[in-house]
C-alpha cells in the first residue's frame, strides 16, 4: 500500500496516518491468518467445511459479513502485495474472542444484562508455517469464516 504525498499535513496528521496504517497492517495480518486456517480446514475436511457454510448461509451475521466484506473490498486488501506474516494461533483466538465479546456486549445491552468478559484461554504461541497460501478467485470471506471455526473449534472438530 503506497502512501500519497503528505502536503499540508502537520505532525498530528502524520501520527494519525501512521496509526491508521498500523491498524490496517494488523487487520490484514489477522484476516489473512484466519483465512489461511480456513483454507486448511476446507482442504482437510471439505464436507465439514461445506456443512458449516450451509448452516450459516441464512444467518444475518453471515450475510451481513459477506456484504461488508464485498463492500469494503477486503479481498483486494488481503491479497494486495506480499503475504503478511502469520499471527500465532492463540493471538488469533484472542482477537476473535474480542470480536465475539463485542457482539455479546451488544446483545447484553439490548437485554439490559451485565456484559460477560471471558477471553479465550492462551496455551502458548504457535505459528503454523504449513498453512496453505491464499489465492484470489476463491471466496475469501468463506475462508475467513471457516478459519474462525477452525481456530475456535479445532480443525478436526473435536
mmCIF file of the C-alpha atoms, coordinates in Angstrom:
data_MODEL
# 
_entry.id   MODEL 
# 
loop_
_atom_site.group_PDB 
_atom_site.id 
_atom_site.type_symbol 
_atom_site.label_atom_id 
_atom_site.label_alt_id 
_atom_site.label_comp_id 
_atom_site.label_asym_id 
_atom_site.label_entity_id 
_atom_site.label_seq_id 
_atom_site.pdbx_PDB_ins_code 
_atom_site.Cartn_x 
_atom_site.Cartn_y 
_atom_site.Cartn_z 
_atom_site.occupancy 
_atom_site.B_iso_or_equiv 
_atom_site.pdbx_formal_charge 
_atom_site.auth_seq_id 
_atom_site.auth_comp_id 
_atom_site.auth_asym_id 
_atom_site.auth_atom_id 
_atom_site.pdbx_PDB_model_num 
ATOM 1   C CA . UNK A 1 1   ? 0.000   0.000   0.000  1.00 0.00 ? 1   UNK A CA 1 
ATOM 2   C CA . UNK A 1 2   ? 1.678   3.159   -1.190 1.00 0.00 ? 2   UNK A CA 1 
ATOM 3   C CA . UNK A 1 3   ? 1.460   6.426   0.670  1.00 0.00 ? 3   UNK A CA 1 
ATOM 4   C CA . UNK A 1 4   ? 0.237   9.595   -1.062 1.00 0.00 ? 4   UNK A CA 1 
ATOM 5   C CA . UNK A 1 5   ? 2.234   12.805  -0.601 1.00 0.00 ? 5   UNK A CA 1 
ATOM 6   C CA . UNK A 1 6   ? 1.791   14.474  2.779  1.00 0.00 ? 6   UNK A CA 1 
ATOM 7   C CA . UNK A 1 7   ? 1.398   18.080  1.555  1.00 0.00 ? 7   UNK A CA 1 
ATOM 8   C CA . UNK A 1 8   ? -0.421  20.204  4.097  1.00 0.00 ? 8   UNK A CA 1 
ATOM 9   C CA . UNK A 1 9   ? -0.268  17.631  6.896  1.00 0.00 ? 9   UNK A CA 1 
ATOM 10  C CA . UNK A 1 10  ? 1.083   18.614  10.272 1.00 0.00 ? 10  UNK A CA 1 
ATOM 11  C CA . UNK A 1 11  ? 2.714   16.342  12.858 1.00 0.00 ? 11  UNK A CA 1 
ATOM 12  C CA . UNK A 1 12  ? -0.641  15.338  14.415 1.00 0.00 ? 12  UNK A CA 1 
ATOM 13  C CA . UNK A 1 13  ? -1.979  14.400  10.961 1.00 0.00 ? 13  UNK A CA 1 
ATOM 14  C CA . UNK A 1 14  ? 1.066   12.274  10.237 1.00 0.00 ? 14  UNK A CA 1 
ATOM 15  C CA . UNK A 1 15  ? 0.755   10.482  13.615 1.00 0.00 ? 15  UNK A CA 1 
ATOM 16  C CA . UNK A 1 16  ? -2.900  9.738   12.853 1.00 0.00 ? 16  UNK A CA 1 
ATOM 17  C CA . UNK A 1 17  ? -1.985  8.417   9.390  1.00 0.00 ? 17  UNK A CA 1 
ATOM 18  C CA . UNK A 1 18  ? 0.685   6.200   10.950 1.00 0.00 ? 18  UNK A CA 1 
ATOM 19  C CA . UNK A 1 19  ? -1.863  4.866   13.470 1.00 0.00 ? 19  UNK A CA 1 
ATOM 20  C CA . UNK A 1 20  ? -4.305  4.090   10.641 1.00 0.00 ? 20  UNK A CA 1 
ATOM 21  C CA . UNK A 1 21  ? -1.591  2.282   8.675  1.00 0.00 ? 21  UNK A CA 1 
ATOM 22  C CA . UNK A 1 22  ? -0.620  0.248   11.760 1.00 0.00 ? 22  UNK A CA 1 
ATOM 23  C CA . UNK A 1 23  ? -4.278  -0.708  12.236 1.00 0.00 ? 23  UNK A CA 1 
ATOM 24  C CA . UNK A 1 24  ? -4.510  -1.706  8.563  1.00 0.00 ? 24  UNK A CA 1 
ATOM 25  C CA . UNK A 1 25  ? -1.399  -3.891  8.793  1.00 0.00 ? 25  UNK A CA 1 
ATOM 26  C CA . UNK A 1 26  ? -2.687  -5.569  11.964 1.00 0.00 ? 26  UNK A CA 1 
ATOM 27  C CA . UNK A 1 27  ? -6.127  -6.170  10.462 1.00 0.00 ? 27  UNK A CA 1 
ATOM 28  C CA . UNK A 1 28  ? -4.565  -7.635  7.323  1.00 0.00 ? 28  UNK A CA 1 
ATOM 29  C CA . UNK A 1 29  ? -2.354  -9.975  9.369  1.00 0.00 ? 29  UNK A CA 1 
ATOM 30  C CA . UNK A 1 30  ? -5.383  -11.173 11.345 1.00 0.00 ? 30  UNK A CA 1 
ATOM 31  C CA . UNK A 1 31  ? -7.671  -11.604 8.318  1.00 0.00 ? 31  UNK A CA 1 
ATOM 32  C CA . UNK A 1 32  ? -5.030  -13.430 6.276  1.00 0.00 ? 32  UNK A CA 1 
ATOM 33  C CA . UNK A 1 33  ? -4.068  -15.697 9.179  1.00 0.00 ? 33  UNK A CA 1 
ATOM 34  C CA . UNK A 1 34  ? -7.689  -16.601 9.904  1.00 0.00 ? 34  UNK A CA 1 
ATOM 35  C CA . UNK A 1 35  ? -8.411  -17.160 6.198  1.00 0.00 ? 35  UNK A CA 1 
ATOM 36  C CA . UNK A 1 36  ? -5.377  -19.443 5.822  1.00 0.00 ? 36  UNK A CA 1 
ATOM 37  C CA . UNK A 1 37  ? -6.702  -21.551 8.721  1.00 0.00 ? 37  UNK A CA 1 
ATOM 38  C CA . UNK A 1 38  ? -9.986  -21.649 6.796  1.00 0.00 ? 38  UNK A CA 1 
ATOM 39  C CA . UNK A 1 39  ? -8.289  -22.816 3.615  1.00 0.00 ? 39  UNK A CA 1 
ATOM 40  C CA . UNK A 1 40  ? -6.580  -25.546 5.645  1.00 0.00 ? 40  UNK A CA 1 
ATOM 41  C CA . UNK A 1 41  ? -9.950  -26.648 7.065  1.00 0.00 ? 41  UNK A CA 1 
ATOM 42  C CA . UNK A 1 42  ? -11.584 -26.544 3.624  1.00 0.00 ? 42  UNK A CA 1 
ATOM 43  C CA . UNK A 1 43  ? -8.820  -28.713 2.145  1.00 0.00 ? 43  UNK A CA 1 
ATOM 44  C CA . UNK A 1 44  ? -8.571  -31.154 5.069  1.00 0.00 ? 44  UNK A CA 1 
ATOM 45  C CA . UNK A 1 45  ? -12.300 -31.600 5.715  1.00 0.00 ? 45  UNK A CA 1 
ATOM 46  C CA . UNK A 1 46  ? -14.325 -30.390 2.708  1.00 0.00 ? 46  UNK A CA 1 
ATOM 47  C CA . UNK A 1 47  ? -17.595 -31.988 3.867  1.00 0.00 ? 47  UNK A CA 1 
ATOM 48  C CA . UNK A 1 48  ? -17.340 -30.378 7.313  1.00 0.00 ? 48  UNK A CA 1 
ATOM 49  C CA . UNK A 1 49  ? -16.419 -27.006 5.774  1.00 0.00 ? 49  UNK A CA 1 
ATOM 50  C CA . UNK A 1 50  ? -19.380 -27.141 3.378  1.00 0.00 ? 50  UNK A CA 1 
ATOM 51  C CA . UNK A 1 51  ? -21.730 -28.234 6.176  1.00 0.00 ? 51  UNK A CA 1 
ATOM 52  C CA . UNK A 1 52  ? -20.698 -25.189 8.222  1.00 0.00 ? 52  UNK A CA 1 
ATOM 53  C CA . UNK A 1 53  ? -21.186 -22.849 5.271  1.00 0.00 ? 53  UNK A CA 1 
ATOM 54  C CA . UNK A 1 54  ? -24.602 -24.393 4.554  1.00 0.00 ? 54  UNK A CA 1 
ATOM 55  C CA . UNK A 1 55  ? -25.663 -23.981 8.205  1.00 0.00 ? 55  UNK A CA 1 
ATOM 56  C CA . UNK A 1 56  ? -24.508 -20.361 8.346  1.00 0.00 ? 56  UNK A CA 1 
ATOM 57  C CA . UNK A 1 57  ? -25.756 -19.271 4.901  1.00 0.00 ? 57  UNK A CA 1 
ATOM 58  C CA . UNK A 1 58  ? -29.058 -17.877 6.184  1.00 0.00 ? 58  UNK A CA 1 
ATOM 59  C CA . UNK A 1 59  ? -27.656 -16.315 9.379  1.00 0.00 ? 59  UNK A CA 1 
ATOM 60  C CA . UNK A 1 60  ? -27.834 -12.488 9.415  1.00 0.00 ? 60  UNK A CA 1 
ATOM 61  C CA . UNK A 1 61  ? -24.227 -12.092 10.636 1.00 0.00 ? 61  UNK A CA 1 
ATOM 62  C CA . UNK A 1 62  ? -23.015 -14.320 7.801  1.00 0.00 ? 62  UNK A CA 1 
ATOM 63  C CA . UNK A 1 63  ? -24.999 -12.417 5.180  1.00 0.00 ? 63  UNK A CA 1 
ATOM 64  C CA . UNK A 1 64  ? -24.020 -9.064  6.667  1.00 0.00 ? 64  UNK A CA 1 
ATOM 65  C CA . UNK A 1 65  ? -20.410 -10.153 6.902  1.00 0.00 ? 65  UNK A CA 1 
ATOM 66  C CA . UNK A 1 66  ? -20.368 -11.175 3.238  1.00 0.00 ? 66  UNK A CA 1 
ATOM 67  C CA . UNK A 1 67  ? -21.985 -7.862  2.249  1.00 0.00 ? 67  UNK A CA 1 
ATOM 68  C CA . UNK A 1 68  ? -19.476 -5.789  4.239  1.00 0.00 ? 68  UNK A CA 1 
ATOM 69  C CA . UNK A 1 69  ? -16.549 -7.929  3.094  1.00 0.00 ? 69  UNK A CA 1 
ATOM 70  C CA . UNK A 1 70  ? -17.505 -7.245  -0.529 1.00 0.00 ? 70  UNK A CA 1 
ATOM 71  C CA . UNK A 1 71  ? -18.425 -3.604  0.047  1.00 0.00 ? 71  UNK A CA 1 
ATOM 72  C CA . UNK A 1 72  ? -15.131 -2.840  1.783  1.00 0.00 ? 72  UNK A CA 1 
ATOM 73  C CA . UNK A 1 73  ? -13.203 -4.832  -0.851 1.00 0.00 ? 73  UNK A CA 1 
ATOM 74  C CA . UNK A 1 74  ? -11.369 -6.785  1.838  1.00 0.00 ? 74  UNK A CA 1 
ATOM 75  C CA . UNK A 1 75  ? -10.363 -9.480  -0.663 1.00 0.00 ? 75  UNK A CA 1 
ATOM 76  C CA . UNK A 1 76  ? -8.289  -6.877  -2.518 1.00 0.00 ? 76  UNK A CA 1 
ATOM 77  C CA . UNK A 1 77  ? -6.998  -5.554  0.823  1.00 0.00 ? 77  UNK A CA 1 
ATOM 78  C CA . UNK A 1 78  ? -5.945  -9.069  1.895  1.00 0.00 ? 78  UNK A CA 1 
ATOM 79  C CA . UNK A 1 79  ? -4.291  -10.034 -1.384 1.00 0.00 ? 79  UNK A CA 1 
ATOM 80  C CA . UNK A 1 80  ? -2.567  -6.699  -2.152 1.00 0.00 ? 80  UNK A CA 1 
ATOM 81  C CA . UNK A 1 81  ? 1.213   -7.120  -2.076 1.00 0.00 ? 81  UNK A CA 1 
ATOM 82  C CA . UNK A 1 82  ? 3.264   -9.806  -0.407 1.00 0.00 ? 82  UNK A CA 1 
ATOM 83  C CA . UNK A 1 83  ? 1.558   -12.131 2.052  1.00 0.00 ? 83  UNK A CA 1 
ATOM 84  C CA . UNK A 1 84  ? 1.785   -10.741 5.582  1.00 0.00 ? 84  UNK A CA 1 
ATOM 85  C CA . UNK A 1 85  ? 3.435   -12.762 8.340  1.00 0.00 ? 85  UNK A CA 1 
ATOM 86  C CA . UNK A 1 86  ? 1.224   -15.265 10.129 1.00 0.00 ? 86  UNK A CA 1 
ATOM 87  C CA . UNK A 1 87  ? -0.159  -14.485 13.546 1.00 0.00 ? 87  UNK A CA 1 
ATOM 88  C CA . UNK A 1 88  ? 0.231   -17.255 16.087 1.00 0.00 ? 88  UNK A CA 1 
ATOM 89  C CA . UNK A 1 89  ? -2.978  -19.251 16.574 1.00 0.00 ? 89  UNK A CA 1 
ATOM 90  C CA . UNK A 1 90  ? -3.506  -18.187 20.188 1.00 0.00 ? 90  UNK A CA 1 
ATOM 91  C CA . UNK A 1 91  ? -3.215  -14.487 19.368 1.00 0.00 ? 91  UNK A CA 1 
ATOM 92  C CA . UNK A 1 92  ? -5.740  -15.015 16.558 1.00 0.00 ? 92  UNK A CA 1 
ATOM 93  C CA . UNK A 1 93  ? -8.081  -16.775 19.017 1.00 0.00 ? 93  UNK A CA 1 
ATOM 94  C CA . UNK A 1 94  ? -7.839  -13.848 21.440 1.00 0.00 ? 94  UNK A CA 1 
ATOM 95  C CA . UNK A 1 95  ? -8.619  -11.384 18.627 1.00 0.00 ? 95  UNK A CA 1 
ATOM 96  C CA . UNK A 1 96  ? -11.631 -13.465 17.561 1.00 0.00 ? 96  UNK A CA 1 
ATOM 97  C CA . UNK A 1 97  ? -12.786 -13.687 21.169 1.00 0.00 ? 97  UNK A CA 1 
ATOM 98  C CA . UNK A 1 98  ? -12.637 -9.902  21.486 1.00 0.00 ? 98  UNK A CA 1 
ATOM 99  C CA . UNK A 1 99  ? -14.795 -9.602  18.382 1.00 0.00 ? 99  UNK A CA 1 
ATOM 100 C CA . UNK A 1 100 ? -17.235 -12.093 19.948 1.00 0.00 ? 100 UNK A CA 1 
ATOM 101 C CA . UNK A 1 101 ? -17.127 -10.059 23.172 1.00 0.00 ? 101 UNK A CA 1 
ATOM 102 C CA . UNK A 1 102 ? -18.252 -7.022  21.176 1.00 0.00 ? 102 UNK A CA 1 
ATOM 103 C CA . UNK A 1 103 ? -21.203 -8.984  19.784 1.00 0.00 ? 103 UNK A CA 1 
ATOM 104 C CA . UNK A 1 104 ? -22.052 -10.334 23.256 1.00 0.00 ? 104 UNK A CA 1 
ATOM 105 C CA . UNK A 1 105 ? -21.876 -6.771  24.598 1.00 0.00 ? 105 UNK A CA 1 
ATOM 106 C CA . UNK A 1 106 ? -24.421 -5.600  22.046 1.00 0.00 ? 106 UNK A CA 1 
ATOM 107 C CA . UNK A 1 107 ? -26.781 -8.468  22.923 1.00 0.00 ? 107 UNK A CA 1 
ATOM 108 C CA . UNK A 1 108 ? -26.316 -7.786  26.655 1.00 0.00 ? 108 UNK A CA 1 
ATOM 109 C CA . UNK A 1 109 ? -27.021 -4.083  26.209 1.00 0.00 ? 109 UNK A CA 1 
ATOM 110 C CA . UNK A 1 110 ? -30.225 -4.844  24.310 1.00 0.00 ? 110 UNK A CA 1 
ATOM 111 C CA . UNK A 1 111 ? -31.302 -7.303  27.018 1.00 0.00 ? 111 UNK A CA 1 
ATOM 112 C CA . UNK A 1 112 ? -30.261 -4.935  29.813 1.00 0.00 ? 112 UNK A CA 1 
ATOM 113 C CA . UNK A 1 113 ? -27.835 -7.501  31.227 1.00 0.00 ? 113 UNK A CA 1 
ATOM 114 C CA . UNK A 1 114 ? -24.262 -7.368  32.531 1.00 0.00 ? 114 UNK A CA 1 
ATOM 115 C CA . UNK A 1 115 ? -21.617 -7.842  29.831 1.00 0.00 ? 115 UNK A CA 1 
ATOM 116 C CA . UNK A 1 116 ? -19.654 -11.096 30.012 1.00 0.00 ? 116 UNK A CA 1 
ATOM 117 C CA . UNK A 1 117 ? -15.904 -10.522 29.699 1.00 0.00 ? 117 UNK A CA 1 
ATOM 118 C CA . UNK A 1 118 ? -14.458 -14.029 29.330 1.00 0.00 ? 118 UNK A CA 1 
ATOM 119 C CA . UNK A 1 119 ? -11.498 -14.287 26.997 1.00 0.00 ? 119 UNK A CA 1 
ATOM 120 C CA . UNK A 1 120 ? -10.082 -17.295 25.178 1.00 0.00 ? 120 UNK A CA 1 
ATOM 121 C CA . UNK A 1 121 ? -7.533  -19.361 27.050 1.00 0.00 ? 121 UNK A CA 1 
ATOM 122 C CA . UNK A 1 122 ? -3.963  -18.933 25.823 1.00 0.00 ? 122 UNK A CA 1 
ATOM 123 C CA . UNK A 1 123 ? -1.895  -22.109 25.554 1.00 0.00 ? 123 UNK A CA 1 
ATOM 124 C CA . UNK A 1 124 ? 1.375   -20.695 24.215 1.00 0.00 ? 124 UNK A CA 1 
ATOM 125 C CA . UNK A 1 125 ? 2.428   -19.172 20.939 1.00 0.00 ? 125 UNK A CA 1 
ATOM 126 C CA . UNK A 1 126 ? 2.436   -21.375 17.885 1.00 0.00 ? 126 UNK A CA 1 
ATOM 127 C CA . UNK A 1 127 ? 2.786   -20.199 14.324 1.00 0.00 ? 127 UNK A CA 1 
ATOM 128 C CA . UNK A 1 128 ? 1.700   -22.767 11.777 1.00 0.00 ? 128 UNK A CA 1 
ATOM 129 C CA . UNK A 1 129 ? 4.009   -22.132 8.821  1.00 0.00 ? 129 UNK A CA 1 
ATOM 130 C CA . UNK A 1 130 ? 2.389   -25.023 6.971  1.00 0.00 ? 130 UNK A CA 1 
ATOM 131 C CA . UNK A 1 131 ? -0.876  -23.201 6.331  1.00 0.00 ? 131 UNK A CA 1 
ATOM 132 C CA . UNK A 1 132 ? -1.799  -23.030 2.642  1.00 0.00 ? 132 UNK A CA 1 
ATOM 133 C CA . UNK A 1 133 ? -1.494  -19.668 0.904  1.00 0.00 ? 133 UNK A CA 1 
ATOM 134 C CA . UNK A 1 134 ? -4.468  -17.543 -0.072 1.00 0.00 ? 134 UNK A CA 1 
ATOM 135 C CA . UNK A 1 135 ? -5.489  -17.314 -3.690 1.00 0.00 ? 135 UNK A CA 1 
ATOM 136 C CA . UNK A 1 136 ? -7.732  -14.877 -5.477 1.00 0.00 ? 136 UNK A CA 1 
ATOM 137 C CA . UNK A 1 137 ? -10.743 -16.401 -7.150 1.00 0.00 ? 137 UNK A CA 1 
ATOM 138 C CA . UNK A 1 138 ? -11.873 -18.277 -4.067 1.00 0.00 ? 138 UNK A CA 1 
ATOM 139 C CA . UNK A 1 139 ? -14.420 -16.784 -1.717 1.00 0.00 ? 139 UNK A CA 1 
ATOM 140 C CA . UNK A 1 140 ? -12.099 -15.380 0.916  1.00 0.00 ? 140 UNK A CA 1 
ATOM 141 C CA . UNK A 1 141 ? -14.991 -14.428 3.188  1.00 0.00 ? 141 UNK A CA 1 
ATOM 142 C CA . UNK A 1 142 ? -15.897 -18.112 3.402  1.00 0.00 ? 142 UNK A CA 1 
ATOM 143 C CA . UNK A 1 143 ? -12.278 -18.907 4.246  1.00 0.00 ? 143 UNK A CA 1 
ATOM 144 C CA . UNK A 1 144 ? -12.279 -16.263 6.991  1.00 0.00 ? 144 UNK A CA 1 
ATOM 145 C CA . UNK A 1 145 ? -15.452 -17.778 8.471  1.00 0.00 ? 145 UNK A CA 1 
ATOM 146 C CA . UNK A 1 146 ? -14.058 -21.309 8.228  1.00 0.00 ? 146 UNK A CA 1 
ATOM 147 C CA . UNK A 1 147 ? -10.800 -20.122 9.754  1.00 0.00 ? 147 UNK A CA 1 
ATOM 148 C CA . UNK A 1 148 ? -12.653 -18.683 12.740 1.00 0.00 ? 148 UNK A CA 1 
ATOM 149 C CA . UNK A 1 149 ? -14.419 -22.036 13.146 1.00 0.00 ? 149 UNK A CA 1 
ATOM 150 C CA . UNK A 1 150 ? -11.113 -23.895 12.834 1.00 0.00 ? 150 UNK A CA 1 
ATOM 151 C CA . UNK A 1 151 ? -9.399  -21.687 15.404 1.00 0.00 ? 151 UNK A CA 1 
ATOM 152 C CA . UNK A 1 152 ? -12.278 -21.701 17.884 1.00 0.00 ? 152 UNK A CA 1 
ATOM 153 C CA . UNK A 1 153 ? -13.488 -25.258 17.414 1.00 0.00 ? 153 UNK A CA 1 
ATOM 154 C CA . UNK A 1 154 ? -10.357 -27.038 16.262 1.00 0.00 ? 154 UNK A CA 1 
ATOM 155 C CA . UNK A 1 155 ? -9.593  -28.173 12.738 1.00 0.00 ? 155 UNK A CA 1 
ATOM 156 C CA . UNK A 1 156 ? -10.843 -31.696 13.329 1.00 0.00 ? 156 UNK A CA 1 
ATOM 157 C CA . UNK A 1 157 ? -13.978 -30.520 15.074 1.00 0.00 ? 157 UNK A CA 1 
ATOM 158 C CA . UNK A 1 158 ? -13.047 -32.206 18.329 1.00 0.00 ? 158 UNK A CA 1 
# 
